[in-house]
Amino acid sequence: MKITSALILALMLLLAASSSGALLTQEKPQDTTALAGSVTALESNKPVDVTVTESEQFLKCFSIKVLATTKSLNIATAGATADIDLLVCVDEHPKTLDDLEEKAKFISSSARFNEVLTIDAKSEPKLRAGVYYIFAGSLQAEGEAELTFTLAAALDSKPTLKPAIPAARELVKPDALQRAIDASVRLDSEVSTGSATVISPTGLLLTCYHVIEKENDYLRKDIFVSFTLDPRRDPVQSHLAETVFANKELDLAVLRIVSDIDGNPVSKPSFAWVPLGDVTRLSLDEDLRCLGYPGIGGPRSIYGITVSRGIVSGFIERKGQTKFIKTDALISAGNSGGGAFNTKFELVGVPTEAMHADETMESLGYLRPVSAIPEAWMKLIREEMPK
């Protein structure tokens, strides 16, 4: 069949129209950094319950008006199911995450689960009149279905937020396991998350050096401490600790609880603690239990205590000293610095690392024995034991 020039032109116009139509009907690429557009107005010191999801970038926006006569704006959260962050803009409501991070005048993002922020004449920049847009949620949330917390903002006063803290168990003489649970704490800081064990009623903590390690140094203060008041629930972040001793070669450190979470000194410390066991009496195949807060212990950034059971699988000795206790007990990231207990629930080792064979999927945990604690450290620990 002979194709005329007119037919060819008609076909070309039809193809062009079809191509143009296809372009017109294509959906615009979705902005994955877009923030939820809604803003909830807050009344001073009137708490609101918040639920936020991934579709909202795990952030929700609130507003409160600050007058020229206002002396301070105080923001606080409570009951958080993840580590909360606060970002505040003044007279601007960003529409994307990148825009928010650029325009936020005040950011409170620390290892504290329930973040707090005070803006006043001492702040940089200083408090001024205007509409304050408060973005609350988590900048690091991953794999979480949703976050929940309570938020309050108060003018010229502290918010009267009372977190829902479960009551501690009333046990005059707790059994050995419960005592070990009471003395096992979670550590959070600017550098990492890990575990530790209280080894004196005055609040001395034994942990791993790498839990507090930062580039070419180690963290000396601002280490948040969380206790388990109920094993079925998340730990409660309640205190701050400082480093007393640290030894990178041994991968051990001793910290001291020095204040409550708001920085008020602990005047008469009386913490649940566990005694140190005799490593020389450990035998092959003896039962061990490891307590701590491994990252695989829950789908959220805050999760409850985990216990794993194993045996003494072997020892590594050098120059007549036990360098490591080997165990088949499960040890994961976050367990580091926690406790390994003998059958009497005396502390005999500190989970330090786990070796994995990729070909066979075998693994073996390594515990630094408490017998490796330097004598200068032991002197302090003995001095702070009950007389």
LOKOL-812385 format. One record per residue (C-alpha): residue number from 1; residue in one letter; chain; z, y, x. Coordinates in nm, 2 decimals, always signed. Layout:
BEGIN
R, pos, code, unit, Z, Y, X
R, NUM, A, A, Z, Y, X
...
This chain:
BEGIN
R, pos, code, unit, Z, Y, X
R, 1, M, A, +0.00, +0.00, +0.00
R, 2, K, A, -0.09, +0.34, +0.13
R, 3, I, A, +0.20, +0.59, +0.16
R, 4, T, A, +0.10, +0.95, +0.10
R, 5, S, A, +0.25, +1.25, +0.27
R, 6, A, A, +0.41, +1.36, -0.05
R, 7, L, A, +0.59, +1.02, -0.10
R, 8, I, A, +0.72, +1.04, +0.26
R, 9, L, A, +0.85, +1.39, +0.20
R, 10, A, A, +1.02, +1.27, -0.13
R, 11, L, A, +1.19, +0.98, +0.05
R, 12, M, A, +1.31, +1.21, +0.33
R, 13, L, A, +1.46, +1.45, +0.08
R, 14, L, A, +1.63, +1.16, -0.11
R, 15, L, A, +1.78, +1.02, +0.21
R, 16, A, A, +1.90, +1.37, +0.31
R, 17, A, A, +2.07, +1.42, -0.03
R, 18, S, A, +2.24, +1.08, -0.01
R, 19, S, A, +2.37, +1.15, +0.34
R, 20, S, A, +2.50, +1.49, +0.24
R, 21, G, A, +2.66, +1.34, -0.07
R, 22, A, A, +2.84, +1.08, +0.14
R, 23, L, A, +2.98, +1.35, +0.36
R, 24, L, A, +3.10, +1.55, +0.07
R, 25, T, A, +3.29, +1.26, -0.08
R, 26, Q, A, +3.46, +1.16, +0.25
R, 27, E, A, +3.84, +1.21, +0.23
R, 28, K, A, +3.99, +1.45, +0.47
R, 29, P, A, +4.20, +1.29, +0.74
R, 30, Q, A, +4.57, +1.29, +0.65
R, 31, D, A, +4.80, +1.50, +0.85
R, 32, T, A, +5.06, +1.25, +0.98
R, 33, T, A, +5.29, +1.53, +1.09
R, 34, A, A, +5.31, +1.71, +0.76
R, 35, L, A, +5.66, +1.78, +0.63
R, 36, A, A, +5.76, +1.75, +0.27
R, 37, G, A, +5.70, +2.08, +0.10
R, 38, S, A, +6.00, +2.09, -0.13
R, 39, V, A, +6.31, +2.29, -0.04
R, 40, T, A, +6.65, +2.23, -0.19
R, 41, A, A, +6.87, +2.55, -0.22
R, 42, L, A, +7.23, +2.49, -0.11
R, 43, E, A, +7.54, +2.66, -0.25
R, 44, S, A, +7.81, +2.74, +0.01
R, 45, N, A, +8.04, +2.44, +0.07
R, 46, K, A, +7.88, +2.23, -0.21
R, 47, P, A, +7.79, +1.89, -0.05
R, 48, V, A, +7.47, +1.71, -0.15
R, 49, D, A, +7.39, +1.35, -0.11
R, 50, V, A, +7.06, +1.30, +0.08
R, 51, T, A, +6.81, +1.01, +0.10
R, 52, V, A, +6.51, +1.05, +0.32
R, 53, T, A, +6.22, +0.82, +0.40
R, 54, E, A, +5.94, +0.78, +0.66
R, 55, S, A, +5.68, +0.95, +0.43
R, 56, E, A, +5.89, +1.27, +0.47
R, 57, Q, A, +5.90, +1.23, +0.85
R, 58, F, A, +6.27, +1.13, +0.79
R, 59, L, A, +6.35, +1.50, +0.74
R, 60, K, A, +6.44, +1.70, +0.43
R, 61, C, A, +6.45, +2.08, +0.40
R, 62, F, A, +6.73, +2.29, +0.26
R, 63, S, A, +6.79, +2.66, +0.24
R, 64, I, A, +7.08, +2.90, +0.22
R, 65, K, A, +7.09, +3.28, +0.22
R, 66, V, A, +7.30, +3.45, +0.48
R, 67, L, A, +7.41, +3.81, +0.41
R, 68, A, A, +7.46, +4.09, +0.66
R, 69, T, A, +7.84, +4.06, +0.60
R, 70, T, A, +7.84, +3.68, +0.68
R, 71, K, A, +8.03, +3.60, +1.00
R, 72, S, A, +7.93, +3.23, +1.04
R, 73, L, A, +7.71, +2.96, +0.90
R, 74, N, A, +7.86, +2.61, +0.94
R, 75, I, A, +7.65, +2.30, +0.88
R, 76, A, A, +7.78, +1.94, +0.88
R, 77, T, A, +7.69, +1.59, +0.78
R, 78, A, A, +7.89, +1.28, +0.69
R, 79, G, A, +7.84, +0.92, +0.60
R, 80, A, A, +7.52, +0.89, +0.81
R, 81, T, A, +7.34, +0.56, +0.82
R, 82, A, A, +7.15, +0.68, +1.14
R, 83, D, A, +7.20, +0.93, +1.41
R, 84, I, A, +7.13, +1.27, +1.23
R, 85, D, A, +6.96, +1.57, +1.38
R, 86, L, A, +6.97, +1.93, +1.25
R, 87, L, A, +6.69, +2.19, +1.31
R, 88, V, A, +6.72, +2.54, +1.16
R, 89, C, A, +6.46, +2.81, +1.12
R, 90, V, A, +6.52, +3.17, +1.00
R, 91, D, A, +6.29, +3.33, +0.74
R, 92, E, A, +6.02, +3.07, +0.82
R, 93, H, A, +5.94, +2.74, +0.65
R, 94, P, A, +5.73, +2.52, +0.88
R, 95, K, A, +5.48, +2.28, +0.72
R, 96, T, A, +5.44, +2.04, +1.01
R, 97, L, A, +5.67, +1.86, +1.25
R, 98, D, A, +5.50, +2.03, +1.55
R, 99, D, A, +5.54, +2.37, +1.39
R, 100, L, A, +5.91, +2.29, +1.31
R, 101, E, A, +5.99, +2.19, +1.67
R, 102, E, A, +5.82, +2.52, +1.79
R, 103, K, A, +5.98, +2.76, +1.54
R, 104, A, A, +6.33, +2.61, +1.52
R, 105, K, A, +6.58, +2.87, +1.64
R, 106, F, A, +6.88, +2.63, +1.64
R, 107, I, A, +6.87, +2.25, +1.72
R, 108, S, A, +7.17, +2.02, +1.71
R, 109, S, A, +7.06, +1.68, +1.84
R, 110, S, A, +7.33, +1.49, +2.03
R, 111, A, A, +7.48, +1.14, +2.04
R, 112, R, A, +7.71, +1.23, +1.76
R, 113, F, A, +7.61, +1.03, +1.44
R, 114, N, A, +7.72, +1.30, +1.19
R, 115, E, A, +7.58, +1.61, +1.35
R, 116, V, A, +7.76, +1.95, +1.32
R, 117, L, A, +7.63, +2.30, +1.39
R, 118, T, A, +7.79, +2.65, +1.38
R, 119, I, A, +7.59, +2.96, +1.40
R, 120, D, A, +7.77, +3.29, +1.46
R, 121, A, A, +7.79, +3.60, +1.68
R, 122, K, A, +7.83, +3.38, +1.99
R, 123, S, A, +7.52, +3.18, +1.92
R, 124, E, A, +7.19, +3.23, +2.09
R, 125, P, A, +7.02, +3.38, +1.90
R, 126, K, A, +7.30, +3.54, +1.71
R, 127, L, A, +7.36, +3.50, +1.33
R, 128, R, A, +7.17, +3.76, +1.13
R, 129, A, A, +7.09, +3.81, +0.76
R, 130, G, A, +6.81, +3.61, +0.62
R, 131, V, A, +6.71, +3.28, +0.46
R, 132, Y, A, +6.80, +2.98, +0.68
R, 133, Y, A, +6.59, +2.67, +0.64
R, 134, I, A, +6.78, +2.36, +0.74
R, 135, F, A, +6.59, +2.05, +0.83
R, 136, A, A, +6.82, +1.74, +0.83
R, 137, G, A, +6.74, +1.38, +0.92
R, 138, S, A, +6.63, +1.20, +1.23
R, 139, L, A, +6.37, +1.27, +1.49
R, 140, Q, A, +6.40, +0.92, +1.64
R, 141, A, A, +6.41, +0.70, +1.33
R, 142, E, A, +6.18, +0.40, +1.36
R, 143, G, A, +6.14, +0.10, +1.14
R, 144, E, A, +6.40, +0.22, +0.89
R, 145, A, A, +6.33, +0.20, +0.52
R, 146, E, A, +6.54, +0.51, +0.45
R, 147, L, A, +6.83, +0.72, +0.58
R, 148, T, A, +7.12, +0.84, +0.37
R, 149, F, A, +7.39, +1.10, +0.45
R, 150, T, A, +7.58, +1.38, +0.29
R, 151, L, A, +7.51, +1.74, +0.39
R, 152, A, A, +7.70, +2.07, +0.34
R, 153, A, A, +7.65, +2.42, +0.46
R, 154, A, A, +7.94, +2.68, +0.43
R, 155, L, A, +7.95, +3.05, +0.49
R, 156, D, A, +8.25, +3.18, +0.69
R, 157, S, A, +8.44, +2.84, +0.67
R, 158, K, A, +8.41, +2.48, +0.77
R, 159, P, A, +8.25, +2.25, +0.52
R, 160, T, A, +8.51, +2.03, +0.35
R, 161, L, A, +8.32, +1.70, +0.41
R, 162, K, A, +8.52, +1.38, +0.40
R, 163, P, A, +8.33, +1.08, +0.53
R, 164, A, A, +8.38, +0.75, +0.35
R, 165, I, A, +8.58, +0.57, +0.62
R, 166, P, A, +8.70, +0.22, +0.54
R, 167, A, A, +9.07, +0.17, +0.58
R, 168, A, A, +9.18, -0.01, +0.90
R, 169, R, A, +9.33, -0.35, +0.85
R, 170, E, A, +9.71, -0.36, +0.83
R, 171, L, A, +9.80, -0.62, +1.08
R, 172, V, A, +10.13, -0.60, +1.25
R, 173, K, A, +10.05, -0.89, +1.48
R, 174, P, A, +9.67, -0.94, +1.47
R, 175, D, A, +9.54, -1.27, +1.57
R, 176, A, A, +9.35, -1.29, +1.91
R, 177, L, A, +9.00, -1.26, +1.76
R, 178, Q, A, +9.10, -0.96, +1.55
R, 179, R, A, +9.26, -0.79, +1.85
R, 180, A, A, +8.94, -0.84, +2.04
R, 181, I, A, +8.73, -0.69, +1.76
R, 182, D, A, +8.97, -0.39, +1.74
R, 183, A, A, +8.94, -0.33, +2.11
R, 184, S, A, +8.55, -0.36, +2.12
R, 185, V, A, +8.39, -0.02, +2.10
R, 186, R, A, +8.04, +0.12, +2.08
R, 187, L, A, +7.94, +0.39, +2.33
R, 188, D, A, +7.67, +0.66, +2.26
R, 189, S, A, +7.56, +0.94, +2.49
R, 190, E, A, +7.27, +1.15, +2.60
R, 191, V, A, +7.15, +0.86, +2.83
R, 192, S, A, +7.20, +0.54, +2.63
R, 193, T, A, +7.38, +0.32, +2.38
R, 194, G, A, +7.61, +0.04, +2.49
R, 195, S, A, +7.94, -0.14, +2.45
R, 196, A, A, +8.29, -0.13, +2.61
R, 197, T, A, +8.63, -0.29, +2.58
R, 198, V, A, +8.97, -0.11, +2.55
R, 199, I, A, +9.19, -0.25, +2.83
R, 200, S, A, +9.50, -0.03, +2.79
R, 201, P, A, +9.70, +0.12, +2.51
R, 202, T, A, +9.63, +0.46, +2.67
R, 203, G, A, +9.26, +0.43, +2.60
R, 204, L, A, +9.11, +0.30, +2.93
R, 205, L, A, +8.76, +0.14, +2.87
R, 206, L, A, +8.58, -0.11, +3.08
R, 207, T, A, +8.20, -0.10, +3.07
R, 208, C, A, +7.88, -0.12, +3.28
R, 209, Y, A, +7.77, +0.15, +3.52
R, 210, H, A, +7.42, +0.14, +3.38
R, 211, V, A, +7.55, +0.23, +3.03
R, 212, I, A, +7.64, +0.58, +3.17
R, 213, E, A, +7.37, +0.60, +3.44
R, 214, K, A, +7.13, +0.89, +3.45
R, 215, E, A, +6.88, +0.99, +3.71
R, 216, N, A, +7.04, +0.99, +4.05
R, 217, D, A, +7.39, +1.02, +3.90
R, 218, Y, A, +7.61, +0.91, +3.61
R, 219, L, A, +7.75, +1.07, +3.30
R, 220, R, A, +8.10, +1.21, +3.34
R, 221, K, A, +8.19, +1.33, +2.99
R, 222, D, A, +8.06, +1.37, +2.63
R, 223, I, A, +8.05, +0.99, +2.57
R, 224, F, A, +8.11, +0.91, +2.20
R, 225, V, A, +8.33, +0.62, +2.11
R, 226, S, A, +8.30, +0.42, +1.78
R, 227, F, A, +8.56, +0.17, +1.66
R, 228, T, A, +8.50, -0.12, +1.41
R, 229, L, A, +8.75, -0.08, +1.13
R, 230, D, A, +8.58, -0.34, +0.91
R, 231, P, A, +8.35, -0.60, +1.07
R, 232, R, A, +8.13, -0.60, +0.76
R, 233, R, A, +8.06, -0.23, +0.80
R, 234, D, A, +7.92, +0.01, +1.06
R, 235, P, A, +8.15, +0.13, +1.33
R, 236, V, A, +8.32, +0.47, +1.29
R, 237, Q, A, +8.25, +0.73, +1.56
R, 238, S, A, +8.59, +0.89, +1.62
R, 239, H, A, +8.65, +0.98, +1.98
R, 240, L, A, +8.51, +1.12, +2.31
R, 241, A, A, +8.56, +0.96, +2.65
R, 242, E, A, +8.52, +1.07, +3.01
R, 243, T, A, +8.44, +0.86, +3.33
R, 244, V, A, +8.73, +0.78, +3.56
R, 245, F, A, +8.57, +0.54, +3.80
R, 246, A, A, +8.21, +0.42, +3.85
R, 247, N, A, +8.05, +0.18, +4.09
R, 248, K, A, +7.67, +0.13, +4.08
R, 249, E, A, +7.67, -0.17, +4.31
R, 250, L, A, +7.92, -0.36, +4.09
R, 251, D, A, +7.76, -0.22, +3.77
R, 252, L, A, +8.11, -0.14, +3.64
R, 253, A, A, +8.28, +0.17, +3.52
R, 254, V, A, +8.62, +0.27, +3.37
R, 255, L, A, +8.63, +0.55, +3.11
R, 256, R, A, +8.92, +0.71, +2.94
R, 257, I, A, +8.94, +0.82, +2.57
R, 258, V, A, +9.04, +1.19, +2.60
R, 259, S, A, +9.00, +1.35, +2.25
R, 260, D, A, +8.89, +1.30, +1.90
R, 261, I, A, +8.53, +1.36, +1.80
R, 262, D, A, +8.59, +1.73, +1.76
R, 263, G, A, +8.74, +1.77, +2.10
R, 264, N, A, +9.11, +1.78, +2.00
R, 265, P, A, +9.31, +1.61, +2.28
R, 266, V, A, +9.47, +1.27, +2.21
R, 267, S, A, +9.84, +1.35, +2.25
R, 268, K, A, +10.00, +1.01, +2.21
R, 269, P, A, +9.74, +0.74, +2.26
R, 270, S, A, +9.81, +0.40, +2.12
R, 271, F, A, +9.49, +0.20, +2.10
R, 272, A, A, +9.43, -0.16, +2.03
R, 273, W, A, +9.36, -0.33, +2.37
R, 274, V, A, +9.31, -0.67, +2.52
R, 275, P, A, +9.46, -0.82, +2.84
R, 276, L, A, +9.25, -0.93, +3.14
R, 277, G, A, +9.21, -1.30, +3.19
R, 278, D, A, +9.24, -1.51, +3.51
R, 279, V, A, +8.88, -1.58, +3.62
R, 280, T, A, +9.00, -1.85, +3.87
R, 281, R, A, +9.11, -2.06, +3.57
R, 282, L, A, +8.77, -2.06, +3.41
R, 283, S, A, +8.60, -2.40, +3.41
R, 284, L, A, +8.25, -2.52, +3.36
R, 285, D, A, +8.16, -2.58, +2.99
R, 286, E, A, +8.46, -2.36, +2.87
R, 287, D, A, +8.39, -2.17, +2.54
R, 288, L, A, +8.31, -1.80, +2.56
R, 289, R, A, +8.26, -1.53, +2.30
R, 290, C, A, +8.07, -1.21, +2.36
R, 291, L, A, +8.15, -0.90, +2.15
R, 292, G, A, +7.94, -0.59, +2.14
R, 293, Y, A, +7.67, -0.38, +1.97
R, 294, P, A, +7.33, -0.52, +2.07
R, 295, G, A, +7.02, -0.34, +1.94
R, 296, I, A, +6.90, -0.65, +1.76
R, 297, G, A, +7.22, -0.64, +1.55
R, 298, G, A, +7.06, -0.44, +1.27
R, 299, P, A, +6.75, -0.26, +1.15
R, 300, R, A, +6.90, +0.09, +1.17
R, 301, S, A, +7.02, +0.29, +1.47
R, 302, I, A, +7.38, +0.24, +1.35
R, 303, Y, A, +7.49, -0.12, +1.30
R, 304, G, A, +7.80, -0.34, +1.30
R, 305, I, A, +7.97, -0.54, +1.57
R, 306, T, A, +7.80, -0.87, +1.67
R, 307, V, A, +7.97, -1.19, +1.81
R, 308, S, A, +7.78, -1.45, +2.00
R, 309, R, A, +7.92, -1.78, +2.13
R, 310, G, A, +7.84, -1.98, +2.44
R, 311, I, A, +7.99, -2.16, +2.73
R, 312, V, A, +8.05, -2.10, +3.10
R, 313, S, A, +7.72, -2.23, +3.23
R, 314, G, A, +7.79, -2.18, +3.60
R, 315, F, A, +7.91, -1.94, +3.87
R, 316, I, A, +7.75, -1.74, +4.15
R, 317, E, A, +7.99, -1.71, +4.44
R, 318, R, A, +7.96, -1.51, +4.76
R, 319, K, A, +8.21, -1.50, +5.05
R, 320, G, A, +8.47, -1.68, +4.83
R, 321, Q, A, +8.44, -1.43, +4.55
R, 322, T, A, +8.29, -1.49, +4.20
R, 323, K, A, +8.00, -1.24, +4.17
R, 324, F, A, +7.88, -1.35, +3.83
R, 325, I, A, +7.97, -1.59, +3.55
R, 326, K, A, +7.66, -1.75, +3.40
R, 327, T, A, +7.65, -1.82, +3.02
R, 328, D, A, +7.41, -1.94, +2.76
R, 329, A, A, +7.57, -1.69, +2.51
R, 330, L, A, +7.31, -1.46, +2.36
R, 331, I, A, +7.31, -1.12, +2.55
R, 332, S, A, +7.08, -0.85, +2.44
R, 333, A, A, +7.02, -0.48, +2.51
R, 334, G, A, +7.33, -0.29, +2.38
R, 335, N, A, +7.56, -0.58, +2.46
R, 336, S, A, +7.58, -0.43, +2.81
R, 337, G, A, +7.94, -0.32, +2.90
R, 338, G, A, +8.10, -0.52, +2.61
R, 339, G, A, +8.34, -0.81, +2.64
R, 340, A, A, +8.32, -1.18, +2.72
R, 341, F, A, +8.64, -1.36, +2.62
R, 342, N, A, +8.79, -1.69, +2.70
R, 343, T, A, +8.95, -1.92, +2.44
R, 344, K, A, +9.27, -1.71, +2.44
R, 345, F, A, +9.05, -1.40, +2.38
R, 346, E, A, +9.15, -1.25, +2.71
R, 347, L, A, +8.87, -1.04, +2.87
R, 348, V, A, +8.72, -1.24, +3.16
R, 349, G, A, +8.38, -1.07, +3.20
R, 350, V, A, +8.14, -0.79, +3.12
R, 351, P, A, +7.79, -0.87, +2.99
R, 352, T, A, +7.56, -0.72, +3.25
R, 353, E, A, +7.22, -0.86, +3.22
R, 354, A, A, +7.01, -1.15, +3.09
R, 355, M, A, +6.74, -1.35, +3.28
R, 356, H, A, +6.44, -1.47, +3.08
R, 357, A, A, +6.18, -1.73, +3.18
R, 358, D, A, +5.86, -1.63, +3.00
R, 359, E, A, +5.69, -1.97, +3.04
R, 360, T, A, +5.97, -2.17, +2.88
R, 361, M, A, +6.14, -1.90, +2.67
R, 362, E, A, +6.47, -1.99, +2.84
R, 363, S, A, +6.74, -1.73, +2.90
R, 364, L, A, +7.07, -1.71, +3.08
R, 365, G, A, +7.33, -1.43, +3.06
R, 366, Y, A, +7.52, -1.29, +3.35
R, 367, L, A, +7.87, -1.16, +3.33
R, 368, R, A, +8.04, -0.95, +3.59
R, 369, P, A, +8.39, -1.11, +3.62
R, 370, V, A, +8.70, -0.89, +3.57
R, 371, S, A, +8.81, -1.02, +3.91
R, 372, A, A, +8.55, -0.79, +4.06
R, 373, I, A, +8.73, -0.48, +3.95
R, 374, P, A, +8.83, -0.28, +4.26
R, 375, E, A, +9.20, -0.27, +4.36
R, 376, A, A, +9.22, +0.11, +4.32
R, 377, W, A, +9.10, +0.07, +3.96
R, 378, M, A, +9.34, -0.22, +3.89
R, 379, K, A, +9.63, -0.01, +4.02
R, 380, L, A, +9.56, +0.25, +3.75
R, 381, I, A, +9.52, -0.02, +3.48
R, 382, R, A, +9.85, -0.18, +3.57
R, 383, E, A, +10.03, +0.16, +3.57
R, 384, E, A, +9.91, +0.21, +3.21
R, 385, M, A, +10.02, -0.13, +3.08
R, 386, P, A, +10.32, -0.14, +2.85
R, 387, K, A, +10.64, -0.18, +3.05
